[in-house]
Amino acid sequence: MPVFTRLRRPTRTTEENRQEEERPHPAVETAEAEEAEETGGPEDAAEQRGEAPSKKLTRRTPHALHALRSRCARLRARHPRAARAARWALHGLAAALIVGALLLPNTAGALRPSRFTRIPAEAIVGAVLLLALPRRPRIVAAALYGAGIAVLTVLNLLDIGFNEYLGRSFNVVLDWGLLDDAEHYVEDSMGGAAATAAAVGAVVLVLLLVVVMALAAVRLSGLLARHRTRATRGALVAGTVWITCTALGLQVSGVPVASDRAAAALKVQGKRVRDTLRDEAAFEKVARSDPFAGTPADQLLPDLRGKDVVIAFIESYGRTALEDPVIAPGVTGTLDAGTESLTGAGFEARSGWLTSSTFGGSSWLGHSTALSGLWIDNQQRYRTATASDRLTLTKAFGRSGAWDTVGIVPGVQKGWPEAKWFGLDKVYNAFRLGYRGPKFSWSTMPDQYTLEAFQRLEHGREREEGKNLMAEVILTSSHQPWAPLPEMVGWDELGDGSVFGPVQKAGKDPGSLMSDATKSRREYGRSVEYSVTALIQWLERYGTEDTVLVFLGDHQPIARVSGPRASRDVPVTIVAKDPKALDEIADWNWTEGLRPDQDAPVWRMDAFRDRFLEAYGSVPHPAGG
């Protein structure tokens, strides 16, 4: 009888058990190979040559990463249908990201579904390029291609934001500094925490976008490589269709089927950069040519001698305030009532239009354009102008020797070296006006308080014999976001501004307006009414026979309020008791009163300085002339 002996398996050590557990199942190895192929991993080249995946390459994978991939591979092996569906979902998402970014327009009005149903030429060219490259160069090229699309997407989003707020596109040479101003604006409007969160969030989103787009392009490049024959045929067909659609001008819903949106955007950005760099040298020559540079002191503004002249800029006071059906009734009513009350006080006024060099923001560009006679529409021109010895209108008053020149600038909260270029002997910034009340969002103090402080510190005090006052006053209460808004209080109750505490607390929250254009328009109109009312009441209360007031807007409100096709026109008004002051500008044909007619003369803002100087007797003398 045969005897059977049980054979025992030798006892394994703990290390042998661990190695056995980590040794992948054959199905797992297959799943790992599929995963590597999808992401363009080391086995991709071997697969393209028809070889088995290299074990050496697998061993070089870091242990933690290899373990993670092994676990994922096990899940795919257990659930092959779900894994396949997930893979194709990722492929589809990657393709949608790339194609959507290539077709993304740079204006909010163009964000329509029909814009994303086109055939982008850049996707076809990219596919052909990736199909022609071996594995490693292909992965690098795909990553750079995706990152480049991400950068273009960021520029398109910046264009959308700038068009919505400033009515123009983003300038990659000049406008990075405005992002810092935007952060300060958010800080002033919504607090430091919100500003920090917004800045950090924006940086994280940009970095995440670059990474995601690069990974999407790499994934699609791996898919193209695994299906090289079909991908080549598809690219050929897509290219043929694109060329045919371009030749025939085929459209869907009024939008061309064939698109080269990304290439066109790059071309526009490149042209903008070239034009900006060329403009710097050309503008420097223009800034040096000044017809009044050599005018003697006694020939500057002789017809205004003996007058106290105030030039007041009202923030965002534009044509929209007088013509928009939602905004205009309140503003025009305020202007008409002001005309009547000033006439009763013995004043007369003439009003016209100026076309501002800026739109929606960058107020300093409008101020410097009006006062220098130069068209200053970007930060580069501003730097060039303020570094020159250009004779500004405010400096002309000071150079004549007949006026003390002061600046009332409540919006300035740090050093302001440009004061010297403007020719201001003394500057009162946000900290020198004695205000102890609350801020109203961006505005550091209500305009009524600013004007009362100006009266107390400069306009109401005695001056040296033979001297008058010339002041540049910046009124900021109509600065966005127009919430909360100040209200008029008794002039004798202003004190140090603490009276505005309850008014500020009862006001609207800025965030409540940011998503509602109609509310923004209404509150913008209310802010202009307040600023104009404060200025009119100040003039009635403190104006004299020798007071000449010039007030104007610096730019239109943001495009979300003024509309996408709004002009850049702003009202300008001169008010005086002495009829001779207005007789000097009779040939300007401006409208009587504080409200200019729609068809009143319109000048470019850079024409104002020379017309004003000549109207009041200044004689042009170019430098060296």
Order of alpha helices (4+ residues) and beta strands (2+ residues): alpha-alpha-alpha-alpha-alpha-alpha-beta-alpha-alpha-alpha-alpha-alpha-beta-beta-beta-alpha-beta-alpha-alpha-beta-alpha-alpha-alpha-beta-alpha-beta-alpha-beta-alpha-alpha-alpha-beta-alpha-beta-alpha-beta-beta-alpha
